Amino acid sequence: MAKDIKIVSVSIPTKLVQELDRVCDLEFKNRSELYREALRQFLKLRRWQKLREYSTAKAAAAGADGVDLEAIIAELTV
């Protein structure tokens, strides 16, 4: 069964590639696997940051000072 994939090309500094290759050896993964994992983590962090920004703005607009938004967001995203 064929996967729905798109091949992309990126430019990465040599030193970073060397470090990546060392991690590949340690993790027993290939470059593509580590690139995908890193991208998933980046996108997850970005969504988290956007959610935090949105929630903080909404809470401030509603006058919810002193509310522990981090705890509420953590509870909702578990």
N, C-alpha and C positions, 0 to 999 in steps of 0.2 A: 504494500500500500504506500503510495507516494505521499510525502508530507507537503503541506502548504508552506513553502519556504521561499525566501528571496535572498539571493546572494548579494552582499554589499562589499564594498572595498573601502578601507579606511587607511589613513596615514598615521603611523605611530612612531614616535622617536625610538631609535635603536636601543637606548638604555632601558626604556620601558618594556620593549619586546623581550630583552634579555631577562628582565625581572619576571615578566609573564611566563617565559619558558621555564624558569626555575620553579615557579609556582605550579605550572602544569606537571612537572616531574613529581613534585611533592604530593599533589592532589590526584595524580593518575588520571588527568583529564587532558583533552586536547585544547588548542587555542579557542576553537569555536565554542566549546562548552563553557570556558571561562568568560569569553566575551558575552555570551548570552546571560550567564549568571550575573555578571557585573551590570549589564544593562537592566536586567529585571530589578536588581537591588537599587540602582539609580532611580528608575521610574517609581518604585515603591516609596523611596524616600521623598521624591518630588511630590507625589500625591499626598503623602503625610504632611509635608510642609504646606501645601496649598490648603489642605483641610484645616490645619492649625491656624493659618492666616485668616481663612474665612470665619472660622469659629470665634477667633479672638475679636474680629471686627463686629460680628453679630452680637457677641456678648457685651462688648463695649457700647454698641448702639442701644442695647436693651437695658443698659445700666447694671449689668451683672458683675460689678467689681468684686474682687475677692473670690470668685468662683474658680475652682481648680480645673481649668479646661483640659489640661494634660491628662488628668485622671479620668475625666468624662470621655475624652476621645479614646484613650486606651481601653476603657471598658466597652465602648461601642465597636471597636475594631478588632477585638479578640475573637 
